[in-house]
Amino acid sequence: METDLVAEIDKSLCIVILDINPMQKLVKQILTQCLDSTIVFSNAHLMQTPNNHIGIMACHSQGAQFLYPKDKMPEIRQFDGQYEKFTQLERTVRQEIHKMVCDMSMDRSCNEESLISGALSMALCYITRMEREKIAGEKLHSRILVITASHDSATQYMNYMNIFFTSQKMGVILDVCSLDHELTLLQQGCDLTGGNYLRVPQQNGQPPLAGLLQYLLWIFLPDPSVRSKLVLPPPVKVDYRAACFCHQVLVDTGFVCSVCLSIFCKFSPLCTTCHTIFKNPAPIPMKLKKKKRSVDPVP
């Protein structure tokens, strides 16, 4: 009796999150050189195999949104000698970035913290939808790449932790490319999900982000299944300290709320997160030192 065997189709989905917060020191390079490198990276991902898919997002201090793909793709004039999908991706991303920058409200107080956690949540929702829409015999391999030059945000600690453990459960790999600062929380996400973390080194005498495209193609473009066979930079030592909710600083030891698991560096009778009231801790009993007995010398 003959049976029809359905061949399994592997699909790779990569979602790139680009931080365009105007408060970043390298915002000019991000909107020019970094954007160009991101588009080339996306085209290279699509060029590897016809089953590859790409998603591009942008975030800042006031929100996050998808740049590509869109529900209604705009009509774009085709250039001779260029693959039409590459042209559509490049023109759509540049138009949406331009609209996003123009619509960004500068009247509000500028915030240095970018909503990267919100963009990651949207990316996970998009991956979940793609998982539901796949047909029988398809296997989706998803990963997220964050490109940012912002500081680490301890105020989004709980959001990050929820995202990291959700990604770990879904099998989504998180990669982070830091352009300026060390990002302790995102390092933890990369380590938990099996992704790569890289802070782009700045060479003396060279312009900022001079070798960004080379790093993107070398470290983040290869599929995670083949990364173990490549010579990559050694992994950084991950700092797993938690951030307190009162001062947003990393602490070695602290007080944890038994209701909402909020972390505080000092004892507080009232939890500022869930407003639970606690009793003052009992004083630690002092242990009396035992007196040494004097021993008479043996005659």
Secondary structure, 3 states (H helix, E strand, C coil): CCCCCCCCEEEEEEEEEEECCCCCCCHHHHHHHHHHHHHHHHHHHHHHCCCEEEEEEEECCCCEEEEECCCCCCCCCCCCCCCHHHHHHHHHHHHHHHHHHHHCCCCCCCCCCCCHHHHHHHHHHHHHHHHHHCCCCEEEEEEEEEEECCCCCHHHHHHHHHHHHHHHHHCCEEEEEECCCCCHHHHHHHHHHCCCEEECCCCCCCCCCCCHHHHHHHHHCCCCCCHHHCCCCCCCCCCCCEECCCCCCEECCCEECCCCCCEECCCCCECCCCCCECCCCCCCCCCCCCCCCCCCCCC
